[in-house]
Amino acid sequence: MISSQNRIFITTWNIYSWKYLKEVFELEKYFPVQIVVPAFSKEHLKQLIFNRYEEGEIIFNNGGESEEEPISYITEYPIELSALGRKISIPILKINTHYLKTYLLNEKKGKEKEEKEKTAEHRVFERIHLESKGNPGVALRIWKLALDYPHIKPDDVGNFLYDIELEQEEAFVLNLILSYQDLKKSDIVDIIGSVLKTDEVLFQLLNQELVFEDENDSFRVRPEALSSVIAYLEKLRLVW
Amino acid sequence: MVDGSSVNTTREQLLETIISIETQTLVNIILAFFVAYIFARIITALLLKLSEKMSRSGRIKVKMVIPAVKFGIYIVAFYYFLTELLNIFGPELFLLTGLIGAAVGFGLKDLFADFVGGVIITFEKPYQVGDKISIGNYYGEVTDIGLRATKLVTPDDNTVTAPNSLIFNEAIASGNYGASEMMVVIDLYIASESDVKAAMKILRETVVTSKYVYISRTSPVILLHKSLPFYTRLRVKAYVNDLRDEFEFESDIHTRAWTELEKNGIRAPQLHILNIPQIGEEPELRTTSRRKDRSNGRHR
C-alpha cells in the first residue's frame, strides 16, 4: 500500500497540471516514480455505472420490444486533432456481432428479447467508452445525458463536438480551470486582476458551454466538452 | 562542336519564330501569365487561411511551402510560354536564354539579382513566411516572399518591401527560424540595495505564470542578475508561445512583476545619484530648498 510507506507522495488529478509542473519546477527529479492510473476499459465502465442501479433496473432500447436490432450500424469514432484544435467524428461501419451470433447461428432460440437488450447494452457501452476514452467522470456524465430513466438507447448516447473560438485571455482561464479542476470566481479575479474582464471571460466560457458552475460556486470544465477543450488547448500549446 | 553555319541557322529560326508571333499568341502569353498570377494568389490565400486555422507550429509549417508553390507556378507558366506558345525547343531555347542573359547583364541586373535572391530564399530558407527577422534596418514578421521582394510587417504596422537581393549584402537575423515560439529578452532594473533573491523569485513566478509563455525542456526560462554601479539589472530569457505576442508578453511581465516587486518593497533605481528629482517629490519644495541653499551661500 502506498499510504503505509514513509515517503512523500503527491497526487494530481490530471496529466496536464503534472506536465506543467514538471517543465517549470522539474518535479520529476524529486518524484522519480510516477504511477499513471490507466483508462477504464468498457467492462470497468459498465461495472461502475451498473453499481448505481439494481439488477434489471435499466432497460436498454425499450427492452427489445419495439425496435429491431440492425445487422450493421454506423458508430461515430471521435478523434482529437490538436493541429486543428478540434475534435472530429469519423463514421465507421460496424457489424453487429452480438445480433449475428444470436439470430443467424440460432444459438439461443426463445431468448430473442433478452438478447436484443444485451445487444443494445453492448452498443451503449461501446459508445460511452469511445466518447469518454475510459475517463470515468466523463463516462458517468455521458450516461446521465443519454439516460431517459429507466430507458437508454444507443442512438441517444451523444457525440459531443464543440467548435471553440476563444480570445487569448479566455483560453488561458479555460486552461487554468482545466489544470486546477475547479476555480472560484474570486480566484480568477485574482489571476486576471479585473472583475469586469473576469465576467466577460466567464460569460464566453459559459456561453460556449465549455464550463459550468457547480454547487460550491466553482467553475469546472463540462465533462462532455473535455476532449474538445483539450484538443483546442493543445492547439494553442497551453497544455501539452 | 557546333559549326558557324548551324548557329546561324538556329539564330535565323529563332528570329523567324519571334517575328512570326501572332496577336493571338501574344494574347495567349498575357493570359497564361495572368492565369498563373491569379492561380498563385488563390493558392497563397487558401494556404494562408488554412495556416491561420492550424496550431501555432502548423501555421509556420504551412506558410513555409507558400514561396515554393508560387515559384513552381511561375516556372510552369514560363515553360508553357516557351514551349507551347512560342514553340521554342533545344538550341533555340539555348539562344533565347543567351539573349535574356545579355539583357539581364545590361539593364535588368538588379531585377535578376532579386530574382536569384528569391530562388535562394525559397530553397535555402534563411527565413520563412511567418518568421520574425531583422533585415537591413528593419525588424518585423515576414508576410510574403515574392520572386522579387520580401514583405515584412514591422511592430508599428508598417509594411516594408525589402528586395530579395539584400540577402547577398546584409546579415539576416531570424528570431524564431521556422518555430512558432521565440526567445524574448526582458530587462528589469531595480535599486542596488534591493533584495535580489526575492526579486528573482518574483520575476521567475511572473514569467512561468504568464499566459504568453512557452516552456519546454528545450525552451527553459533563464534568469540572470547583474550588479551595476547605480542599479541592478535582472534579465529574463524566456520563450513567447506565439511570436506575434512578443510585445504583449514583455508588457505582461513588466506589469505583473512590478506590482509584486512594489508589494515587497523592491523599487526601481532612484535617480538622486544623478541629481534628478524623484517622482512625487514637490518641485516647489526642491526649488525653495535650492533658493535657500543659494541664499545661505550668499550669507556665508
Interface residues (C-beta under 8 A of the other chain):
Chain A: Y20 E23 V24 S82 A83 L84 G85 Q168 E169 F172 E234 K235 L236 R237 L238 W240
Chain B: K53 M54 S55 R56 S57 G58 S180 E181 V208 K211 Y212 Y214 I215 S216 R217 V221 N241 D245
